[in-house]
Structures are given as C-alpha cells and as structure tokens.
Amino acid sequence: MVNHYLVKTLYWILIGVMVIYSVFPIYWMIVSGLRDPNVIYNTVSIMPGPWSLKSYETLLDLTDFSSWFKNSMIVALGTVAITITLSTLIAYSVTRLQFRGKMVVVGTMLYAYMFPPLLLAIPLASIFVKVGIYDTLLSLIISHTTISLPLGVWLLWGFFKQMPQDVEEAAMVDGCSRLGAFIRVVLPLTLPGIVTVAIFTFLLSWTDYIFGFVMISNDANKTLPVGLETMVGLYELRWGELMAGSTLIALPLFIMFSFLSRYFIRGLAAGSVKG
Amino acid sequence: MRGDRAIYGIFIIGIVITTILIFYPAYHAVELSFQSRKSLISAPEWVGFANYRLVLQMPEFWEALVRGLIFSSFSIVLQIALGLSLAILLDRKLPGIALVRGLSVLPYLLPTVVVVLTFRWMLDGSTGIFSHLAQAFGYSHIAWADDPTSAMITVVVISVWVWTPFVTLACLAGLQSIPEELYEAARIDGAGAWNRFLHVTLPQLRPVLLVVLLLRTIWMFNKFDIIWLMTRGGPQHATEHLPVLAYRLAFELYDVGKGAAVSTISFLILSGFIVVYFRFFPLDQKE
C-alpha cells in the first residue's frame, strides 16, 4: 500500500510541475503588468505586488491601444462573418453535389491551408497595392480569410458529410425549398461545427502578426499584435506597460476559451488548427 | 432534384471566390519570382529563372535552409515527445483533471507577439526573472539570445512551450479512443507498463501521431513570426531560416523577385516532403 501512495504522490508532483511549466509565463505577464512600475526592475519576488494600475494607465494614455483594440475587433469579426458564410455554403454544396473530381476540390482546400503565410503575404501585398486597398483594415480581412476559409471548408465538410441527407429530403418533401431546408434543418444541426470554425477564425485573426506586419504601416490602422510590437522600440522597453498590453490582448482569448473550451478541443482534436 | 440549380450556383460562386482569394495570390507569388522589381509598386521586368539561379548560388540560402531544418526538427521532436508524455499523464479520470487539462492548453492560445514579449521580459539580461534565478544559482550573466547557439536553443524552447498543447490534445483524444479491453488483454498476458505502452498505446496512436507529425512539420518549417520577433534572425544570422531570409530579401533589400523565389523554393521543398511522407505513410481511405 505504501507503494501505491508513493506512486500517487509522484503523479501529483508531476502534474504540479506541468501546471507550473504551462502557467508560469502567463502568471508572470499578469503580475508584471499589475506591479508598481517604480519597483518592477528591483522586485525579484515571485509573489505579486505591490499592486498598481499605473502601467495600464500609462499604456492607455500614451498609446493608441484602444483604437488598435477596435481595429483588431473589426478585422476579427469581419473575417469570422465572411469565413462562416462562405465555408458553410461551399462545404454544403460540395457534400451534396455528385460530380467527378469532387475530392480534388476538397484536397486542394487542404493543400491551400498548408501555404506558408509569408508566401501568401508577399503576393497579396502586391495585389492590394495594385487595387488600392493596401494598408487598410479590408486588406487584412481578405488576407486572414485566405487562411481561415480553407480551414473552415475542411472542417465543415467533415460535418456535412456525416449528416444524413434524409432529414433535409424529408423537409423538402414537406414543401420546403432546397434553400428553406438548408436554413431550417441543416444549419441548426451544423451549429456546433460553425461555432468551432468561428472560434478558430477569431483566434487566427486576433493573434495574427505576419499579415498585419506586412500590410499595415499607418499607426491608425494597426491591430493589437502589430501595435504592441511597435511599442517595444518607442518606449525603451518599459516592461510594465508591455506586459499590461500583453495581458489585455490575451484576456479575450482566455475568456472565450473558458466558455467555449468544448468546441475548441473538438476542433483541435480534428487536427484542424493552424499554428 | 428540385433546388439543385441553386446548389450548383452556390458551388460555382464558392469556387470562384476561393480561386480569387487563394489561388490567384499563390499564382502571383510564382509570377513575382520570375520578375525583377525593386518594390511592390515599381514596374516588373520578366527575367526568367535568373532569381532562382542567383538565390541558389547564395551561401546565405543554403545556410538558412540548414538552420530551418535544425530549428524545425528539434522543435518538432521535442513537441511530440513532450506532448505525448503529457497526454499520457493527463489521461486519467481524476477530480480536477479537467482544470489541469484546461490550464495546459493556455500557452497555445497566446498570440506569438505576447509569448515573445513575455519571454523577452523573463530573459531580460539584468532584470528578467530567469536572469535573477540564474544569478541565484551562481551564474553571473547568461546570454540567452545574444550568443548564436543559445539564441537557437531559446527559439526552440519557446516554440516547444507554445505548440506542445496541440500535440497533447490530439494525443489525448487518441488515447481516450483506445478500448480498455486491449490493456486488459495485455495485462492478462503479463505485459508490464512499458510493454503495454510499446505494444498497445503506440500502435493504437499511430494514425494520430502521423497526422500530428505532418501538420507540425508543415507549420514549424514555415514558422516566421516567433523567430522574427525574438531575434530578427540574429545574432549574426544565427537564427535566419528561409522565411526570415525571404522577408528580408523582399522587404528590406527591396528585391521582391528573389524573396518570392525563396518562398517558392521553400514551398517546393515542403511539397516534396509531403509527397514522400504520403508514399511512406498513406492515409487511410476512410479518414
């Protein structure tokens, strides 16, 4: 029995080490943002405090943080809206149509989703310059959609494939049009899949640095990751403010995750995440 | 059938949009690599394979390729080893385990910029917490990202920290689908813990591990932002891999054609890997 307790203790010690390993940098980020900036460089204590909101105040006063936040939100929600609409329609039509070369369409989606972001960023920048939307939020929404759309089609294709066609055919026998059957019967059943796609698209767009970095130079159009990165040069590395900004970027993702972790883990397990 | 015309319409619209959004840029990337232009707005000049020839003659290109292979292979192997171990550790039905699983995913949610800034703060030469810790253990100064070798180790360690949860969750899902009877049978046959892992767990996890290996390889080989934000490819080009080289050529040295050529070559290398991979490990037809 002693042996049994030893194994159990050892197990929980390993779990403890794992949790500290996973969480410590995040803990340190939050603690550093909330620490009095006057003592942040000489306080070595692992414990939080002395507490202060000074770093947050300086961050919001001296930088365009709030407009970066708004830009990030517009780009992320715009990308989510476009991706959900298009990927639902494409995935549905691919599963319900019978034609040769169908698997080629699905396969190229997977292939497109393997393109290195930088390989897409360079030509996209060149196209946006030509069209005249370079350095705008719209250019970022389109760029993010190039990554999230193949992902969404791939994931929803798996969803529609599993769904029996009898349900919608029954609705159509009862007098629904194809579109009516789609909206009233198919869409509600696919909701979990759509939520998963929405979460990953939001995550992808909210955390993107590469496209924002290549496409955006005007300070007013910057998104959070790009804006935060430019602060590094501007304020001679004032770590309190940078950690406060980092916390504010991470917070919406943590909140989202704590409510929707079920969908998140489902998508991850389906091997459907870019990163 | 009724309404089939609508569905064809939707399909065609979808394909057109996808083509414009994804395949035209990809085509344009290849087109750019055959052109010489000083910036994105200057007039292009068709130069054939000149960019490819010049790039392949650059020693920087081959050095960057080798560095990229070192970076991606070390981080992939460590991610998979650690991710699989953590999944086995977390594959228990115990009170509180859901919370522990949730906490272990958090690094994966963070934007790369946030990860890099947090690590740069923790590793800051004189005031970072890790530097303080190192001092407490008697090391006077540690050049985390200032020395070529330790810069590479640092970017590998950070990328392992961020992307291991992906492997953990994928393996955890795989572990939970292994029927308990298989372990029972092995136990009755007298197999110890190690043998059960070797002869039951690993073969059952094989499909999951193969997909994870493929996806991680693709993404780590292309990974740009973590290295760029941490070291800008330095010190002395020690962490400059193909994506960083492509970026520097296109946007810092104003040679868009060569930058696009490097990206295209790197994509071809990856495609070659994928083809070889599927030759050795064909995906199941039902998947």
Interface residues (C-beta under 8 A of the other chain):
Chain A: Y11 L14 I15 M18 V19 Y21 S22 V23 P25 I26 W28 M29 S32 I40 Y41 N42 V44 I46 L86 L89 I90 Y92 S93 V94 R96 L97 V105 M109 A112 M114 F115 P116 P117 L118 L119 L120 I122 P123 L124 A125 S126 I127 V129 Y134 I142 T145 T146 L149 P150 V153 M172 S177 R178 L179 A181 L203 W206 T207 D208 Y209 I210 F213 V214 L224 P225 V226 L228 E229 V232 L237 W239 L242 M243 S246 I249 A250 L253 F254 F257 S258 S261 F264 I265 L268 A269 G271 V273 K274 G275
Chain B: M1 R2 G3 D4 A6 I7 Y8 I10 F11 I13 G14 I15 I17 T18 L21 I22 F23 Y24 P25 A26 Y27 H28 A29 E31 L32 L40 I41 L86 L89 R92 V100 G102 L103 S104 V105 L106 P107 Y108 L109 L110 P111 T112 V113 V114 V115 L117 T118 F119 W121 M122 D124 T127 I129 H132 W161 W163 P165 F166 L169 A170 L172 A173 V211 V212 L215 I218 W219 F221 N222 F224 D225 L229 P243 A246 Y247 A250 F251 V256 G259 A260 S263 T264 S266 F267 L270 I274
